Amino acid sequence: MEIIKYNDINFERLEKLPKQGNFSTIYCQGDVCYKLFENLYDAEIEVMLRKFLEMDGIQIVGAIFPKTLIMHNNKFVGYTMDYYKGSITLFDMFQSRYVSCKALFSYVIKATDVLKKLHENGIIYQDLNFENILVDNEDNIHFCDMDACCYNNLISPFIPAVMQSLWINYRKETDVFTEKVDRISMLTSLLHLIYAKEIQEITPRKYDKLSRNVRTLENLRPIFDMLVDVNRDVEDIPYLDELIDRSDDYVFDRNKLLGFSRLLKKY
């Protein structure tokens, strides 16, 4: 993998992106993105470097891998990757009042295809949430933040907040770095986007309010019931594209689903 020196970067020519990571500063120039680490332990950075070097050469359409490593005084401090100007996160894309299930599910199917390819290459995405999935101007899907993935038992300390709440805090589960957990993360991200609540906070009545009109949600009900019941073991679940009903074309009103006062507080 190619290396560039931190001191060779002309920061005056870079644009700082509006959205920043919790542990990084992100810049762009043209079609290149620069990600510089902040507040990470040396051990975490060392594991990340080993992971990137071992993943070098893997190419998956729809996954944004590091292009060059950024070094400063022989220390790994960041990396560059492809940048898609005008892209929007899958989560932000569906924060409008009216949401088309047909459109939403079409993007989820695309994202599931990328997730399958990651798994086929031995990569557990780990930090799977719709904030880390980008949609570019040509409606292509891109998984970003590959530094949070798990590869060859090299892990990162990050999992989605929604999964932390459900999997660790609520269910007290200990297996985190598995393909099954990635598939569950995809499901919880979808339900969190739709209902604006964590899965364990969605009441059966609230779930029914929309599932009566959306066959995909009816297909997901057995998994929903399993996940919210702490007395049940979580069995393996299929990828979401196997549960999505392609005929769903319902358009729901977020004001009515979430409650107008809740919506005002959210925005």
Contacts in CASP RR format, 6 or more apart in sequence:
PFRMAT RR
TARGET T0000
AUTHOR 0000-0000-0000
METHOD contacts of the structure
MODEL  1
MEIIKYNDINFERLEKLPKQGNFSTIYCQGDVCYKLFENLYDAEIEVMLR
KFLEMDGIQIVGAIFPKTLIMHNNKFVGYTMDYYKGSITLFDMFQSRYVS
CKALFSYVIKATDVLKKLHENGIIYQDLNFENILVDNEDNIHFCDMDACC
YNNLISPFIPAVMQSLWINYRKETDVFTEKVDRISMLTSLLHLIYAKEIQ
EITPRKYDKLSRNVRTLENLRPIFDMLVDVNRDVEDIPYLDELIDRSDDY
VFDRNKLLGFSRLLKKY
1 52 0 8 1.000
1 53 0 8 1.000
1 56 0 8 1.000
1 66 0 8 1.000
1 68 0 8 1.000
1 69 0 8 1.000
2 67 0 8 1.000
2 68 0 8 1.000
2 69 0 8 1.000
3 68 0 8 1.000
3 69 0 8 1.000
3 70 0 8 1.000
3 71 0 8 1.000
4 68 0 8 1.000
4 69 0 8 1.000
4 70 0 8 1.000
4 71 0 8 1.000
4 80 0 8 1.000
5 70 0 8 1.000
5 71 0 8 1.000
5 72 0 8 1.000
6 70 0 8 1.000
6 71 0 8 1.000
6 72 0 8 1.000
6 77 0 8 1.000
7 72 0 8 1.000
9 34 0 8 1.000
9 70 0 8 1.000
11 27 0 8 1.000
13 29 0 8 1.000
14 27 0 8 1.000
14 28 0 8 1.000
14 29 0 8 1.000
14 34 0 8 1.000
15 27 0 8 1.000
15 28 0 8 1.000
15 29 0 8 1.000
16 25 0 8 1.000
16 26 0 8 1.000
16 27 0 8 1.000
17 26 0 8 1.000
17 27 0 8 1.000
17 28 0 8 1.000
17 33 0 8 1.000
19 26 0 8 1.000
20 26 0 8 1.000
23 37 0 8 1.000
23 38 0 8 1.000
23 39 0 8 1.000
23 40 0 8 1.000
24 35 0 8 1.000
24 36 0 8 1.000
24 37 0 8 1.000
24 38 0 8 1.000
24 78 0 8 1.000
25 35 0 8 1.000
25 36 0 8 1.000
25 38 0 8 1.000
26 33 0 8 1.000
26 34 0 8 1.000
26 35 0 8 1.000
26 36 0 8 1.000
27 33 0 8 1.000
27 34 0 8 1.000
27 36 0 8 1.000
28 34 0 8 1.000
28 83 0 8 1.000
28 85 0 8 1.000
30 83 0 8 1.000
30 85 0 8 1.000
31 82 0 8 1.000
31 83 0 8 1.000
31 84 0 8 1.000
31 85 0 8 1.000
32 67 0 8 1.000
32 80 0 8 1.000
32 81 0 8 1.000
32 82 0 8 1.000
32 83 0 8 1.000
33 80 0 8 1.000
33 81 0 8 1.000
33 82 0 8 1.000
33 83 0 8 1.000
34 70 0 8 1.000
34 78 0 8 1.000
34 80 0 8 1.000
35 78 0 8 1.000
35 79 0 8 1.000
35 80 0 8 1.000
35 81 0 8 1.000
35 147 0 8 1.000
36 70 0 8 1.000
36 77 0 8 1.000
36 78 0 8 1.000
37 45 0 8 1.000
37 77 0 8 1.000
37 78 0 8 1.000
40 48 0 8 1.000
44 156 0 8 1.000
44 157 0 8 1.000
45 75 0 8 1.000
45 76 0 8 1.000
45 77 0 8 1.000
46 76 0 8 1.000
47 154 0 8 1.000
47 155 0 8 1.000
47 156 0 8 1.000
48 76 0 8 1.000
48 147 0 8 1.000
48 154 0 8 1.000
48 156 0 8 1.000
49 69 0 8 1.000
49 76 0 8 1.000
50 154 0 8 1.000
51 147 0 8 1.000
51 149 0 8 1.000
51 151 0 8 1.000
51 152 0 8 1.000
51 154 0 8 1.000
52 66 0 8 1.000
52 69 0 8 1.000
52 79 0 8 1.000
52 147 0 8 1.000
54 151 0 8 1.000
54 152 0 8 1.000
54 154 0 8 1.000
55 65 0 8 1.000
55 123 0 8 1.000
55 146 0 8 1.000
55 151 0 8 1.000
57 65 0 8 1.000
58 65 0 8 1.000
58 121 0 8 1.000
58 123 0 8 1.000
59 65 0 8 1.000
60 114 0 8 1.000
60 117 0 8 1.000
60 118 0 8 1.000
60 121 0 8 1.000
61 114 0 8 1.000
61 117 0 8 1.000
62 114 0 8 1.000
62 117 0 8 1.000
62 140 0 8 1.000
62 141 0 8 1.000
62 142 0 8 1.000
62 143 0 8 1.000
63 114 0 8 1.000
63 117 0 8 1.000
63 118 0 8 1.000
63 123 0 8 1.000
63 142 0 8 1.000
63 143 0 8 1.000
63 146 0 8 1.000
64 81 0 8 1.000
64 82 0 8 1.000
64 134 0 8 1.000
64 142 0 8 1.000
64 143 0 8 1.000
64 144 0 8 1.000
64 146 0 8 1.000
65 81 0 8 1.000
65 146 0 8 1.000
66 79 0 8 1.000
66 80 0 8 1.000
66 81 0 8 1.000
66 146 0 8 1.000
66 147 0 8 1.000
67 79 0 8 1.000
67 80 0 8 1.000
67 81 0 8 1.000
67 82 0 8 1.000
68 79 0 8 1.000
68 80 0 8 1.000
69 76 0 8 1.000
69 78 0 8 1.000
69 79 0 8 1.000
70 76 0 8 1.000
70 77 0 8 1.000
70 78 0 8 1.000
70 79 0 8 1.000
70 80 0 8 1.000
71 77 0 8 1.000
79 147 0 8 1.000
81 144 0 8 1.000
81 146 0 8 1.000
82 142 0 8 1.000
84 134 0 8 1.000
84 136 0 8 1.000
84 137 0 8 1.000
84 142 0 8 1.000
85 137 0 8 1.000
86 136 0 8 1.000
86 137 0 8 1.000
87 134 0 8 1.000
87 135 0 8 1.000
87 136 0 8 1.000
87 137 0 8 1.000
87 142 0 8 1.000
88 134 0 8 1.000
88 135 0 8 1.000
89 130 0 8 1.000
89 131 0 8 1.000
89 132 0 8 1.000
89 133 0 8 1.000
89 134 0 8 1.000
89 135 0 8 1.000
90 107 0 8 1.000
90 111 0 8 1.000
90 130 0 8 1.000
90 131 0 8 1.000
90 133 0 8 1.000
90 134 0 8 1.000
90 135 0 8 1.000
90 141 0 8 1.000
90 193 0 8 1.000
91 129 0 8 1.000
91 130 0 8 1.000
91 131 0 8 1.000
91 133 0 8 1.000
91 189 0 8 1.000
91 193 0 8 1.000
92 131 0 8 1.000
93 107 0 8 1.000
93 135 0 8 1.000
94 103 0 8 1.000
94 104 0 8 1.000
94 193 0 8 1.000
96 254 0 8 1.000
97 253 0 8 1.000
97 254 0 8 1.000
97 255 0 8 1.000
98 251 0 8 1.000
98 252 0 8 1.000
98 253 0 8 1.000
98 254 0 8 1.000
99 194 0 8 1.000
99 251 0 8 1.000
99 252 0 8 1.000
99 254 0 8 1.000
100 249 0 8 1.000
100 251 0 8 1.000
101 214 0 8 1.000
101 216 0 8 1.000
101 248 0 8 1.000
101 249 0 8 1.000
101 250 0 8 1.000
101 251 0 8 1.000
101 252 0 8 1.000
102 248 0 8 1.000
102 249 0 8 1.000
102 250 0 8 1.000
104 193 0 8 1.000
104 194 0 8 1.000
105 216 0 8 1.000
105 244 0 8 1.000
105 246 0 8 1.000
105 248 0 8 1.000
107 135 0 8 1.000
107 139 0 8 1.000
107 141 0 8 1.000
108 186 0 8 1.000
108 190 0 8 1.000
108 240 0 8 1.000
108 241 0 8 1.000
108 244 0 8 1.000
109 240 0 8 1.000
109 241 0 8 1.000
109 244 0 8 1.000
110 140 0 8 1.000
110 141 0 8 1.000
111 133 0 8 1.000
111 141 0 8 1.000
111 143 0 8 1.000
111 186 0 8 1.000
112 186 0 8 1.000
112 239 0 8 1.000
112 240 0 8 1.000
112 241 0 8 1.000
113 141 0 8 1.000
113 241 0 8 1.000
114 141 0 8 1.000
114 143 0 8 1.000
115 125 0 8 1.000
115 128 0 8 1.000
115 143 0 8 1.000
115 182 0 8 1.000
115 183 0 8 1.000
115 186 0 8 1.000
115 239 0 8 1.000
116 239 0 8 1.000
118 124 0 8 1.000
118 125 0 8 1.000
118 143 0 8 1.000
118 149 0 8 1.000
118 182 0 8 1.000
119 179 0 8 1.000
119 182 0 8 1.000
122 151 0 8 1.000
123 149 0 8 1.000
123 150 0 8 1.000
123 151 0 8 1.000
124 149 0 8 1.000
124 150 0 8 1.000
124 151 0 8 1.000
124 177 0 8 1.000
124 178 0 8 1.000
124 179 0 8 1.000
124 181 0 8 1.000
124 182 0 8 1.000
125 143 0 8 1.000
125 148 0 8 1.000
125 149 0 8 1.000
125 182 0 8 1.000
125 185 0 8 1.000
126 148 0 8 1.000
126 149 0 8 1.000
126 150 0 8 1.000
126 155 0 8 1.000
126 156 0 8 1.000
126 158 0 8 1.000
126 159 0 8 1.000
126 176 0 8 1.000
126 177 0 8 1.000
126 181 0 8 1.000
126 182 0 8 1.000
127 145 0 8 1.000
127 148 0 8 1.000
127 149 0 8 1.000
127 156 0 8 1.000
127 158 0 8 1.000
127 159 0 8 1.000
127 160 0 8 1.000
128 160 0 8 1.000
128 163 0 8 1.000
128 182 0 8 1.000
128 185 0 8 1.000
128 186 0 8 1.000
128 189 0 8 1.000
129 160 0 8 1.000
129 161 0 8 1.000
129 162 0 8 1.000
129 163 0 8 1.000
129 185 0 8 1.000
129 189 0 8 1.000
130 189 0 8 1.000
130 190 0 8 1.000
130 192 0 8 1.000
130 193 0 8 1.000
132 143 0 8 1.000
132 144 0 8 1.000
132 145 0 8 1.000
132 148 0 8 1.000
133 141 0 8 1.000
133 142 0 8 1.000
133 143 0 8 1.000
133 144 0 8 1.000
134 141 0 8 1.000
134 142 0 8 1.000
134 143 0 8 1.000
134 144 0 8 1.000
135 141 0 8 1.000
135 142 0 8 1.000
136 142 0 8 1.000
147 156 0 8 1.000
148 156 0 8 1.000
148 158 0 8 1.000
149 156 0 8 1.000
150 156 0 8 1.000
150 177 0 8 1.000
153 177 0 8 1.000
155 177 0 8 1.000
159 167 0 8 1.000
159 168 0 8 1.000
159 176 0 8 1.000
159 185 0 8 1.000
160 185 0 8 1.000
160 188 0 8 1.000
160 189 0 8 1.000
162 185 0 8 1.000
162 188 0 8 1.000
162 189 0 8 1.000
162 192 0 8 1.000
162 198 0 8 1.000
162 199 0 8 1.000
163 181 0 8 1.000
163 184 0 8 1.000
163 185 0 8 1.000
163 188 0 8 1.000
165 198 0 8 1.000
165 200 0 8 1.000
166 188 0 8 1.000
166 198 0 8 1.000
166 199 0 8 1.000
166 200 0 8 1.000
166 227 0 8 1.000
167 173 0 8 1.000
167 176 0 8 1.000
167 181 0 8 1.000
167 184 0 8 1.000
168 176 0 8 1.000
170 200 0 8 1.000
170 230 0 8 1.000
171 227 0 8 1.000
171 230 0 8 1.000
171 234 0 8 1.000
172 230 0 8 1.000
173 234 0 8 1.000
175 181 0 8 1.000
180 234 0 8 1.000
180 236 0 8 1.000
180 237 0 8 1.000
183 237 0 8 1.000
183 238 0 8 1.000
183 239 0 8 1.000
183 240 0 8 1.000
184 227 0 8 1.000
184 234 0 8 1.000
184 237 0 8 1.000
186 239 0 8 1.000
186 240 0 8 1.000
187 199 0 8 1.000
187 220 0 8 1.000
187 223 0 8 1.000
187 227 0 8 1.000
187 237 0 8 1.000
187 240 0 8 1.000
188 198 0 8 1.000
188 199 0 8 1.000
188 227 0 8 1.000
190 240 0 8 1.000
191 199 0 8 1.000
191 202 0 8 1.000
191 220 0 8 1.000
191 224 0 8 1.000
192 198 0 8 1.000
192 199 0 8 1.000
194 210 0 8 1.000
194 257 0 8 1.000
195 202 0 8 1.000
195 206 0 8 1.000
195 207 0 8 1.000
195 210 0 8 1.000
195 257 0 8 1.000
195 258 0 8 1.000
196 254 0 8 1.000
196 258 0 8 1.000
196 262 0 8 1.000
196 266 0 8 1.000
197 206 0 8 1.000
199 224 0 8 1.000
199 227 0 8 1.000
199 228 0 8 1.000
200 227 0 8 1.000
200 228 0 8 1.000
202 224 0 8 1.000
202 228 0 8 1.000
207 217 0 8 1.000
207 221 0 8 1.000
207 224 0 8 1.000
209 257 0 8 1.000
210 217 0 8 1.000
210 252 0 8 1.000
210 257 0 8 1.000
211 217 0 8 1.000
211 218 0 8 1.000
211 221 0 8 1.000
213 250 0 8 1.000
213 252 0 8 1.000
214 248 0 8 1.000
214 250 0 8 1.000
214 252 0 8 1.000
215 245 0 8 1.000
215 247 0 8 1.000
215 248 0 8 1.000
216 243 0 8 1.000
216 244 0 8 1.000
216 245 0 8 1.000
216 248 0 8 1.000
219 243 0 8 1.000
219 244 0 8 1.000
219 245 0 8 1.000
220 243 0 8 1.000
223 237 0 8 1.000
223 243 0 8 1.000
226 232 0 8 1.000
226 234 0 8 1.000
226 235 0 8 1.000
227 234 0 8 1.000
254 263 0 8 1.000
255 263 0 8 1.000
258 266 0 8 1.000
END
